[in-house]
Amino acid sequence: MNLFRHIEADYRRIARDGIPDEWCIDLATLDDVVEAIRDHREDQERSDDLTRHLATTARTDQRAAVVLLYALAPLLGARLGRAVTTEYRTDALTELAMVILDSPLDGPRLAQRLVNRAHTRVYKAARRVEQRGVVHIVEIAPVDPHRIAVSVGTCAVDIADGVTDRLALARFNDAVLTAVDKGALSGSVWAAYRDHRLRRAVDSSPPASTAVQRKLASRAASRLQPLVDQYLHAA
């Protein structure tokens, strides 16, 4: 995708309607505005005024941003040269749009400064990718089922994980008992959650819960969810 051509096409659609009255620009056509901005060497003050006016208007009217991007695109293209890729040019024009919207607009040589800032940004971004970017090619291959069967039961349990789990459960239990003692949580609610939801997560030997027990546990879970999130990190 050639973003420069898209900007030109968008500009032509805007230019057909003429300069919007709310922009308060005393020129006949938008082509005159673009030429005045590009003529920054011959009439720098006029170029700065129009660039500053359109950049300010662009923060509330997207059409002004398109016009200013179209006006500055040749200056940016001259800075980039012919050796860069299409992706690099697209990134540069995108940076120019961001610069127009978030840069200070005071001072002279505004058109050149906006273009230079966009060029610097895209150059630094490309250098960061080139110097620091690392590509790891990963291939995921299926494991031989025989190897899986052999490895079952050979992994040692991490002691730290067990200690952490026990500590989390102990803190959760203390918090629940405190809530029950203070009356913030009903004892029956805690019993329903403990017997028919929490206990069955670690012990599958008891008989299956009845429909009533599952419903009570589900209702209790919503009451206990804040404590679960805080101490057990559950969803």
DOBADREN-179472 format. One line per 2 residues: number of its first residue (from 1); their letters; for each residue x, y, z of N, C-alpha, C. Coordinates in nm, 2 decimals, always signed. Layout:
NUM> a> X/Y/Z/X/Y/Z/X/Y/Z | ...
***
This chain:
1> mn> +0.08/-0.12/+0.00/+0.00/+0.00/+0.00/+0.09/+0.13/+0.00 | +0.06/+0.21/-0.09/+0.13/+0.34/-0.10/+0.05/+0.45/-0.03
3> lf> +0.10/+0.48/+0.09/+0.02/+0.57/+0.17/+0.03/+0.71/+0.12 | +0.14/+0.75/+0.05/+0.15/+0.88/-0.02/+0.03/+0.90/-0.12
5> rh> +0.00/+0.79/-0.20/-0.10/+0.80/-0.29/-0.24/+0.81/-0.23 | -0.26/+0.74/-0.11/-0.38/+0.75/-0.04/-0.40/+0.90/+0.01
7> ie> -0.30/+0.96/+0.06/-0.31/+1.10/+0.11/-0.35/+1.19/+0.00 | -0.28/+1.17/-0.12/-0.32/+1.25/-0.23/-0.46/+1.24/-0.28
9> ad> -0.51/+1.12/-0.28/-0.65/+1.09/-0.32/-0.74/+1.16/-0.22 | -0.71/+1.14/-0.09/-0.80/+1.21/+0.01/-0.79/+1.36/+0.00
11> yr> -0.68/+1.41/-0.03/-0.67/+1.56/-0.05/-0.75/+1.61/-0.17 | -0.75/+1.53/-0.28/-0.82/+1.57/-0.40/-0.97/+1.58/-0.37
13> ri> -1.02/+1.48/-0.29/-1.16/+1.48/-0.25/-1.20/+1.61/-0.17 | -1.11/+1.64/-0.07/-1.13/+1.76/+0.01/-1.12/+1.89/-0.07
15> ar> -1.02/+1.89/-0.17/-1.00/+2.01/-0.25/-1.12/+2.04/-0.34 | -1.19/+1.94/-0.38/-1.31/+1.96/-0.47/-1.41/+2.05/-0.40
17> dg> -1.42/+2.04/-0.27/-1.52/+2.12/-0.20/-1.48/+2.26/-0.16 | -1.35/+2.29/-0.19/-1.30/+2.42/-0.16/-1.25/+2.44/-0.01
19> ip> -1.21/+2.55/+0.02/-1.16/+2.58/+0.16/-1.28/+2.60/+0.25 | -1.29/+2.52/+0.36/-1.41/+2.54/+0.45/-1.41/+2.68/+0.51
21> de> -1.52/+2.73/+0.52/-1.53/+2.87/+0.57/-1.48/+2.88/+0.72 | -1.50/+2.78/+0.80/-1.45/+2.78/+0.94/-1.30/+2.78/+0.95
23> wc> -1.23/+2.75/+0.84/-1.08/+2.76/+0.85/-1.03/+2.90/+0.85 | -1.11/+2.99/+0.79/-1.07/+3.14/+0.79/-0.93/+3.16/+0.72
25> id> -0.92/+3.10/+0.60/-0.80/+3.12/+0.52/-0.83/+3.21/+0.40 | -0.75/+3.31/+0.38/-0.78/+3.41/+0.28/-0.71/+3.38/+0.15
27> la> -0.72/+3.26/+0.10/-0.67/+3.22/-0.03/-0.79/+3.15/-0.11 | -0.77/+3.15/-0.24/-0.88/+3.11/-0.33/-0.90/+2.96/-0.32
29> tl> -0.80/+2.88/-0.33/-0.82/+2.73/-0.33/-0.72/+2.66/-0.23 | -0.74/+2.54/-0.21/-0.65/+2.46/-0.12/-0.52/+2.44/-0.19
31> dd> -0.52/+2.43/-0.33/-0.39/+2.42/-0.40/-0.30/+2.54/-0.37 | -0.36/+2.66/-0.36/-0.29/+2.78/-0.32/-0.23/+2.77/-0.18
33> vv> -0.30/+2.71/-0.09/-0.26/+2.69/+0.04/-0.14/+2.59/+0.04 | -0.15/+2.48/-0.03/-0.04/+2.38/-0.04/+0.08/+2.44/-0.10
35> ea> +0.07/+2.52/-0.20/+0.19/+2.58/-0.27/+0.25/+2.68/-0.17 | +0.17/+2.76/-0.10/+0.23/+2.85/-0.01/+0.31/+2.78/+0.11
37> ir> +0.26/+2.67/+0.15/+0.33/+2.60/+0.26/+0.46/+2.54/+0.20 | +0.46/+2.49/+0.08/+0.58/+2.43/+0.02/+0.68/+2.53/-0.02
39> dh> +0.64/+2.65/-0.03/+0.73/+2.76/-0.07/+0.79/+2.82/+0.05 | +0.84/+2.74/+0.14/+0.89/+2.79/+0.27/+1.03/+2.86/+0.25
41> re> +1.10/+2.84/+0.14/+1.23/+2.91/+0.13/+1.21/+3.05/+0.08 | +1.11/+3.07/-0.01/+1.09/+3.21/-0.06/+1.01/+3.29/+0.03
43> dq> +0.91/+3.24/+0.09/+0.82/+3.32/+0.19/+0.80/+3.23/+0.31 | +0.91/+3.23/+0.40/+0.90/+3.15/+0.52/+0.79/+3.19/+0.61
45> er> +0.77/+3.32/+0.63/+0.67/+3.36/+0.73/+0.53/+3.32/+0.69 | +0.50/+3.33/+0.56/+0.37/+3.29/+0.51/+0.35/+3.14/+0.53
47> sd> +0.46/+3.06/+0.49/+0.45/+2.92/+0.51/+0.43/+2.88/+0.65 | +0.50/+2.95/+0.75/+0.49/+2.92/+0.89/+0.35/+2.94/+0.94
49> dl> +0.29/+3.06/+0.89/+0.16/+3.09/+0.94/+0.05/+2.99/+0.90 | +0.06/+2.95/+0.77/-0.04/+2.85/+0.72/-0.02/+2.72/+0.78
51> tr> +0.11/+2.67/+0.80/+0.14/+2.55/+0.86/+0.09/+2.54/+1.00 | +0.11/+2.65/+1.08/+0.07/+2.66/+1.22/-0.09/+2.66/+1.22
53> hl> -0.15/+2.73/+1.13/-0.30/+2.74/+1.13/-0.36/+2.61/+1.10 | -0.31/+2.54/+1.00/-0.36/+2.41/+0.97/-0.33/+2.30/+1.08
55> at> -0.21/+2.31/+1.14/-0.18/+2.21/+1.24/-0.27/+2.23/+1.36 | -0.30/+2.36/+1.39/-0.40/+2.38/+1.50/-0.54/+2.34/+1.47
57> ta> -0.58/+2.36/+1.35/-0.71/+2.32/+1.30/-0.72/+2.17/+1.30 | -0.61/+2.10/+1.27/-0.61/+1.95/+1.25/-0.65/+1.88/+1.38
59> rt> -0.63/+1.95/+1.49/-0.66/+1.88/+1.62/-0.81/+1.87/+1.65 | -0.89/+1.94/+1.56/-1.04/+1.93/+1.57/-1.10/+1.90/+1.44
61> dq> -1.03/+1.90/+1.33/-1.08/+1.88/+1.20/-0.98/+1.79/+1.12 | -1.01/+1.67/+1.09/-0.92/+1.57/+1.03/-0.88/+1.62/+0.89
63> ra> -0.97/+1.69/+0.82/-0.94/+1.74/+0.69/-0.82/+1.83/+0.68 | -0.80/+1.91/+0.79/-0.68/+2.00/+0.79/-0.56/+1.92/+0.80
65> av> -0.56/+1.81/+0.88/-0.45/+1.72/+0.89/-0.41/+1.66/+0.75 | -0.51/+1.62/+0.68/-0.48/+1.56/+0.54/-0.42/+1.66/+0.45
67> vl> -0.47/+1.78/+0.45/-0.42/+1.89/+0.37/-0.27/+1.92/+0.41 | -0.24/+1.93/+0.53/-0.11/+1.96/+0.58/-0.01/+1.84/+0.55
69> ly> -0.06/+1.72/+0.57/+0.02/+1.60/+0.53/+0.05/+1.60/+0.38 | -0.05/+1.63/+0.30/-0.02/+1.64/+0.15/+0.08/+1.75/+0.12
71> al> +0.07/+1.86/+0.19/+0.16/+1.97/+0.16/+0.30/+1.94/+0.20 | +0.32/+1.87/+0.31/+0.45/+1.84/+0.36/+0.51/+1.71/+0.31
73> ap> +0.43/+1.62/+0.24/+0.48/+1.49/+0.19/+0.60/+1.51/+0.10 | +0.60/+1.60/+0.00/+0.72/+1.61/-0.09/+0.85/+1.65/-0.01
75> ll> +0.83/+1.73/+0.09/+0.95/+1.77/+0.17/+1.00/+1.64/+0.25 | +0.91/+1.56/+0.30/+0.95/+1.44/+0.37/+1.01/+1.34/+0.27
77> ga> +0.95/+1.33/+0.15/+1.00/+1.23/+0.05/+1.14/+1.27/+0.01 | +1.17/+1.40/+0.00/+1.31/+1.45/-0.03/+1.41/+1.41/+0.08
79> rl> +1.37/+1.41/+0.20/+1.45/+1.37/+0.31/+1.48/+1.22/+0.31 | +1.38/+1.14/+0.27/+1.39/+1.00/+0.28/+1.48/+0.94/+0.16
81> gr> +1.48/+1.01/+0.05/+1.55/+0.96/-0.06/+1.48/+0.84/-0.13 | +1.55/+0.78/-0.22/+1.49/+0.67/-0.30/+1.53/+0.53/-0.26
83> av> +1.62/+0.52/-0.17/+1.67/+0.39/-0.13/+1.59/+0.32/-0.02 | +1.50/+0.39/+0.04/+1.42/+0.33/+0.15/+1.31/+0.24/+0.09
85> tt> +1.26/+0.15/+0.18/+1.15/+0.07/+0.14/+1.01/+0.14/+0.15 | +0.91/+0.07/+0.09/+0.78/+0.13/+0.10/+0.73/+0.13/+0.24
87> ey> +0.76/+0.03/+0.32/+0.72/+0.03/+0.46/+0.78/+0.14/+0.54 | +0.91/+0.17/+0.51/+0.98/+0.28/+0.57/+0.91/+0.41/+0.54
89> rt> +0.87/+0.43/+0.41/+0.80/+0.56/+0.37/+0.67/+0.57/+0.44 | +0.60/+0.46/+0.46/+0.47/+0.46/+0.52/+0.49/+0.49/+0.67
91> da> +0.59/+0.44/+0.73/+0.61/+0.47/+0.87/+0.65/+0.62/+0.89 | +0.73/+0.67/+0.80/+0.77/+0.81/+0.80/+0.65/+0.90/+0.79
93> lt> +0.55/+0.87/+0.70/+0.44/+0.96/+0.69/+0.35/+0.94/+0.81 | +0.34/+0.83/+0.87/+0.26/+0.81/+0.99/+0.32/+0.89/+1.10
95> el> +0.46/+0.89/+1.11/+0.52/+0.97/+1.21/+0.50/+1.12/+1.19 | +0.49/+1.16/+1.07/+0.47/+1.30/+1.04/+0.33/+1.34/+1.08
97> am> +0.23/+1.25/+1.07/+0.09/+1.28/+1.12/+0.09/+1.30/+1.27 | +0.17/+1.21/+1.34/+0.17/+1.22/+1.48/+0.25/+1.35/+1.53
99> vi> +0.35/+1.39/+1.45/+0.43/+1.51/+1.48/+0.34/+1.63/+1.47 | +0.26/+1.63/+1.36/+0.17/+1.75/+1.34/+0.07/+1.76/+1.45
101> ld> +0.02/+1.65/+1.51/-0.08/+1.66/+1.61/-0.03/+1.68/+1.75 | +0.10/+1.65/+1.78/+0.15/+1.66/+1.92/+0.27/+1.74/+1.94
103> sp> +0.32/+1.81/+1.83/+0.44/+1.89/+1.85/+0.41/+2.04/+1.88 | +0.50/+2.11/+1.95/+0.48/+2.26/+1.97/+0.48/+2.33/+1.83
105> ld> +0.41/+2.43/+1.82/+0.39/+2.50/+1.69/+0.45/+2.64/+1.69 | +0.53/+2.67/+1.79/+0.59/+2.80/+1.79/+0.73/+2.80/+1.72
107> gp> +0.78/+2.92/+1.69/+0.91/+2.93/+1.63/+0.91/+2.93/+1.48 | +1.02/+2.97/+1.41/+1.02/+2.98/+1.27/+1.05/+2.85/+1.20
109> rl> +1.05/+2.84/+1.07/+1.08/+2.72/+0.99/+1.00/+2.60/+1.04 | +0.87/+2.63/+1.05/+0.79/+2.52/+1.11/+0.77/+2.40/+1.02
111> aq> +0.75/+2.42/+0.89/+0.74/+2.31/+0.80/+0.86/+2.22/+0.80 | +0.98/+2.28/+0.79/+1.10/+2.20/+0.79/+1.12/+2.13/+0.93
113> rl> +1.09/+2.20/+1.04/+1.10/+2.13/+1.17/+1.01/+2.01/+1.19 | +0.89/+2.02/+1.14/+0.80/+1.91/+1.15/+0.85/+1.79/+1.07
115> vn> +0.90/+1.82/+0.94/+0.95/+1.71/+0.86/+1.07/+1.65/+0.92 | +1.16/+1.74/+0.97/+1.28/+1.68/+1.03/+1.26/+1.60/+1.16
117> ra> +1.16/+1.64/+1.23/+1.12/+1.56/+1.35/+1.07/+1.43/+1.32 | +0.98/+1.42/+1.21/+0.92/+1.30/+1.17/+1.03/+1.21/+1.11
119> ht> +1.13/+1.26/+1.04/+1.24/+1.19/+0.98/+1.32/+1.13/+1.09 | +1.35/+1.21/+1.20/+1.43/+1.16/+1.31/+1.36/+1.04/+1.38
121> rv> +1.23/+1.06/+1.40/+1.16/+0.95/+1.47/+1.16/+0.82/+1.40 | +1.14/+0.82/+1.27/+1.13/+0.70/+1.20/+1.27/+0.64/+1.18
123> yk> +1.37/+0.72/+1.17/+1.51/+0.67/+1.16/+1.55/+0.60/+1.29 | +1.52/+0.67/+1.41/+1.56/+0.61/+1.54/+1.48/+0.48/+1.56
125> aa> +1.35/+0.47/+1.52/+1.27/+0.35/+1.54/+1.33/+0.24/+1.45 | +1.38/+0.27/+1.33/+1.44/+0.17/+1.24/+1.57/+0.12/+1.30
127> rr> +1.65/+0.21/+1.36/+1.78/+0.17/+1.41/+1.76/+0.08/+1.54 | +1.65/+0.11/+1.62/+1.63/+0.03/+1.73/+1.60/-0.11/+1.69
129> ve> +1.52/-0.13/+1.59/+1.48/-0.26/+1.54/+1.60/-0.33/+1.48 | +1.69/-0.26/+1.41/+1.81/-0.32/+1.35/+1.91/-0.36/+1.45
131> qr> +1.93/-0.28/+1.56/+2.04/-0.30/+1.65/+1.99/-0.39/+1.77 | +1.87/-0.38/+1.81/+1.82/-0.45/+1.93/+1.72/-0.56/+1.90
133> gv> +1.66/-0.56/+1.78/+1.56/-0.66/+1.75/+1.63/-0.80/+1.73 | +1.56/-0.90/+1.79/+1.61/-1.03/+1.79/+1.50/-1.12/+1.74
135> vh> +1.53/-1.20/+1.64/+1.43/-1.29/+1.58/+1.47/-1.43/+1.62 | +1.38/-1.50/+1.69/+1.40/-1.64/+1.73/+1.31/-1.73/+1.64
137> iv> +1.36/-1.81/+1.56/+1.28/-1.90/+1.48/+1.26/-2.03/+1.56 | +1.13/-2.05/+1.59/+1.09/-2.16/+1.68/+1.01/-2.26/+1.59
139> ei> +1.05/-2.38/+1.61/+0.97/-2.49/+1.54/+0.91/-2.58/+1.65 | +0.78/-2.60/+1.64/+0.72/-2.69/+1.74/+0.69/-2.82/+1.68
141> ap> +0.76/-2.92/+1.73/+0.75/-3.06/+1.67/+0.68/-3.15/+1.77 | +0.60/-3.24/+1.73/+0.53/-3.33/+1.82/+0.63/-3.42/+1.89
143> vd> +0.60/-3.46/+2.02/+0.69/-3.54/+2.09/+0.64/-3.69/+2.07 | +0.74/-3.77/+2.06/+0.71/-3.92/+2.05/+0.63/-3.96/+2.17
145> ph> +0.52/-4.03/+2.15/+0.44/-4.08/+2.27/+0.52/-4.16/+2.36 | +0.61/-4.24/+2.31/+0.69/-4.33/+2.39/+0.77/-4.24/+2.50
147> ri> +0.82/-4.13/+2.45/+0.90/-4.04/+2.54/+0.81/-3.98/+2.65 | +0.68/-3.95/+2.61/+0.59/-3.90/+2.71/+0.56/-4.00/+2.82
149> av> +0.54/-4.13/+2.78/+0.51/-4.23/+2.87/+0.63/-4.26/+2.97 | +0.75/-4.25/+2.91/+0.87/-4.27/+2.99/+0.89/-4.16/+3.10
151> sv> +0.85/-4.04/+3.06/+0.88/-3.92/+3.15/+0.78/-3.90/+3.25 | +0.66/-3.98/+3.25/+0.56/-3.96/+3.35/+0.61/-4.00/+3.49
153> gt> +0.59/-3.91/+3.58/+0.63/-3.94/+3.72/+0.78/-3.91/+3.75 | +0.86/-3.87/+3.65/+1.00/-3.84/+3.68/+1.03/-3.70/+3.72
155> ca> +0.93/-3.61/+3.71/+0.96/-3.47/+3.74/+0.94/-3.45/+3.90 | +1.03/-3.39/+3.96/+1.02/-3.37/+4.10/+0.93/-3.25/+4.13
157> vd> +0.85/-3.26/+4.24/+0.76/-3.15/+4.27/+0.84/-3.03/+4.33 | +0.80/-2.91/+4.29/+0.87/-2.79/+4.34/+0.82/-2.76/+4.48
159> ia> +0.91/-2.77/+4.58/+0.87/-2.74/+4.72/+0.82/-2.60/+4.73 | +0.87/-2.51/+4.66/+0.83/-2.37/+4.68/+0.68/-2.35/+4.64
161> dg> +0.64/-2.42/+4.53/+0.50/-2.41/+4.48/+0.41/-2.47/+4.59 | +0.45/-2.58/+4.65/+0.36/-2.64/+4.75/+0.35/-2.55/+4.87
163> vt> +0.46/-2.49/+4.92/+0.45/-2.39/+5.03/+0.37/-2.27/+5.00 | +0.38/-2.22/+4.88/+0.30/-2.11/+4.84/+0.15/-2.14/+4.84
165> dr> +0.12/-2.26/+4.78/-0.02/-2.29/+4.78/-0.08/-2.31/+4.92 | +0.00/-2.37/+5.01/-0.05/-2.39/+5.15/-0.07/-2.26/+5.22
167> la> +0.03/-2.17/+5.20/+0.02/-2.03/+5.26/-0.10/-1.96/+5.21 | -0.13/-1.97/+5.08/-0.24/-1.90/+5.02/-0.37/-1.95/+5.08
169> la> -0.38/-2.08/+5.09/-0.50/-2.14/+5.15/-0.52/-2.11/+5.29 | -0.41/-2.10/+5.37/-0.42/-2.06/+5.51/-0.47/-1.92/+5.53
171> rf> -0.42/-1.83/+5.44/-0.46/-1.69/+5.45/-0.61/-1.68/+5.41 | -0.64/-1.75/+5.31/-0.78/-1.75/+5.26/-0.88/-1.80/+5.37
173> nd> -0.84/-1.91/+5.44/-0.92/-1.96/+5.55/-0.93/-1.86/+5.66 | -0.82/-1.80/+5.70/-0.82/-1.70/+5.81/-0.91/-1.58/+5.77
175> av> -0.91/-1.54/+5.65/-0.99/-1.42/+5.61/-1.14/-1.46/+5.61 | -1.17/-1.58/+5.57/-1.31/-1.62/+5.57/-1.36/-1.63/+5.71
177> lt> -1.28/-1.69/+5.80/-1.33/-1.71/+5.94/-1.34/-1.57/+6.01 | -1.26/-1.48/+5.97/-1.27/-1.34/+6.03/-1.40/-1.28/+5.98
179> av> -1.43/-1.30/+5.85/-1.55/-1.24/+5.79/-1.68/-1.31/+5.86 | -1.67/-1.44/+5.88/-1.78/-1.50/+5.95/-1.80/-1.45/+6.09
181> dk> -1.69/-1.43/+6.17/-1.69/-1.38/+6.30/-1.75/-1.24/+6.31 | -1.72/-1.16/+6.21/-1.77/-1.02/+6.21/-1.91/-1.01/+6.15
183> ga> -1.96/-1.11/+6.10/-2.10/-1.11/+6.05/-2.10/-1.06/+5.91 | -1.99/-1.04/+5.84/-1.99/-1.00/+5.70/-2.02/-1.12/+5.61
185> ls> -2.01/-1.24/+5.66/-2.03/-1.36/+5.58/-2.11/-1.46/+5.66 | -2.21/-1.52/+5.60/-2.29/-1.62/+5.67/-2.21/-1.75/+5.68
187> gs> -2.22/-1.82/+5.80/-2.15/-1.94/+5.82/-2.21/-2.05/+5.72 | -2.34/-2.05/+5.69/-2.39/-2.15/+5.60/-2.34/-2.13/+5.46
189> vw> -2.32/-2.00/+5.42/-2.27/-1.97/+5.29/-2.12/-2.03/+5.28 | -2.04/-2.01/+5.38/-1.91/-2.06/+5.38/-1.91/-2.21/+5.38
191> aa> -2.00/-2.27/+5.45/-2.00/-2.42/+5.46/-2.04/-2.48/+5.32 | -2.14/-2.41/+5.25/-2.18/-2.46/+5.12/-2.06/-2.45/+5.02
193> yr> -1.99/-2.34/+5.03/-1.88/-2.32/+4.93/-1.76/-2.42/+4.97 | -1.74/-2.44/+5.10/-1.63/-2.52/+5.14/-1.65/-2.67/+5.11
195> dh> -1.78/-2.72/+5.14/-1.81/-2.86/+5.12/-1.84/-2.90/+4.98 | -1.90/-2.81/+4.90/-1.94/-2.85/+4.77/-1.87/-2.78/+4.65
197> rl> -1.77/-2.70/+4.68/-1.69/-2.64/+4.57/-1.54/-2.65/+4.60 | -1.50/-2.60/+4.72/-1.36/-2.59/+4.75/-1.30/-2.73/+4.78
199> rr> -1.37/-2.81/+4.86/-1.32/-2.94/+4.90/-1.32/-3.03/+4.78 | -1.41/-3.02/+4.69/-1.42/-3.12/+4.58/-1.31/-3.08/+4.48
201> av> -1.25/-2.96/+4.48/-1.15/-2.93/+4.39/-1.02/-3.00/+4.42 | -1.00/-3.05/+4.55/-0.88/-3.11/+4.59/-0.91/-3.26/+4.63
203> ds> -1.04/-3.30/+4.65/-1.07/-3.44/+4.69/-1.19/-3.48/+4.61 | -1.17/-3.58/+4.52/-1.28/-3.63/+4.44/-1.35/-3.75/+4.49
205> sp> -1.31/-3.79/+4.61/-1.36/-3.92/+4.67/-1.51/-3.91/+4.72 | -1.55/-3.79/+4.77/-1.69/-3.78/+4.82/-1.79/-3.81/+4.71
207> pa> -1.91/-3.84/+4.74/-2.02/-3.86/+4.64/-2.05/-3.73/+4.56 | -2.10/-3.75/+4.45/-2.14/-3.63/+4.37/-2.24/-3.54/+4.44
209> st> -2.22/-3.41/+4.42/-2.31/-3.32/+4.48/-2.45/-3.32/+4.42 | -2.55/-3.30/+4.50/-2.69/-3.29/+4.44/-2.71/-3.16/+4.38
211> av> -2.82/-3.15/+4.31/-2.85/-3.02/+4.24/-2.87/-2.91/+4.34 | -2.93/-2.93/+4.45/-2.94/-2.83/+4.55/-2.81/-2.78/+4.61
213> qr> -2.72/-2.88/+4.63/-2.59/-2.85/+4.68/-2.51/-2.77/+4.58 | -2.52/-2.80/+4.45/-2.44/-2.73/+4.35/-2.50/-2.58/+4.34
215> kl> -2.63/-2.57/+4.35/-2.69/-2.43/+4.35/-2.64/-2.35/+4.46 | -2.64/-2.41/+4.58/-2.59/-2.34/+4.70/-2.45/-2.30/+4.69
217> as> -2.37/-2.39/+4.64/-2.22/-2.36/+4.62/-2.21/-2.25/+4.52 | -2.29/-2.25/+4.41/-2.27/-2.14/+4.31/-2.31/-2.01/+4.36
219> ra> -2.42/-2.00/+4.44/-2.45/-1.87/+4.51/-2.35/-1.83/+4.61 | -2.29/-1.93/+4.68/-2.19/-1.89/+4.78/-2.06/-1.84/+4.71
221> as> -2.03/-1.89/+4.59/-1.91/-1.85/+4.52/-1.91/-1.70/+4.49 | -2.03/-1.65/+4.45/-2.04/-1.51/+4.42/-2.01/-1.42/+4.54
223> rl> -2.05/-1.47/+4.66/-2.03/-1.40/+4.78/-1.88/-1.40/+4.82 | -1.82/-1.51/+4.79/-1.68/-1.53/+4.83/-1.58/-1.49/+4.73
225> qp> -1.63/-1.45/+4.61/-1.54/-1.42/+4.50/-1.43/-1.31/+4.54 | -1.47/-1.20/+4.61/-1.37/-1.10/+4.65/-1.25/-1.16/+4.73
227> lv> -1.28/-1.25/+4.82/-1.18/-1.32/+4.90/-1.10/-1.42/+4.81 | -1.16/-1.48/+4.72/-1.09/-1.58/+4.63/-0.99/-1.50/+4.54
229> dq> -1.04/-1.39/+4.49/-0.95/-1.30/+4.41/-0.83/-1.25/+4.48 | -0.86/-1.22/+4.61/-0.75/-1.16/+4.69/-0.65/-1.26/+4.74
231> yl> -0.69/-1.37/+4.78/-0.60/-1.47/+4.84/-0.57/-1.59/+4.76 | -0.66/-1.63/+4.67/-0.63/-1.75/+4.59/-0.60/-1.71/+4.44
233> ha> -0.62/-1.59/+4.41/-0.59/-1.54/+4.27/-0.67/-1.62/+4.17 | -0.79/-1.65/+4.20/-0.87/-1.72/+4.11/-0.96/-1.63/+4.02
235> a> -1.00/-1.68/+3.91/-1.08/-1.60/+3.82/-1.23/-1.60/+3.87
***
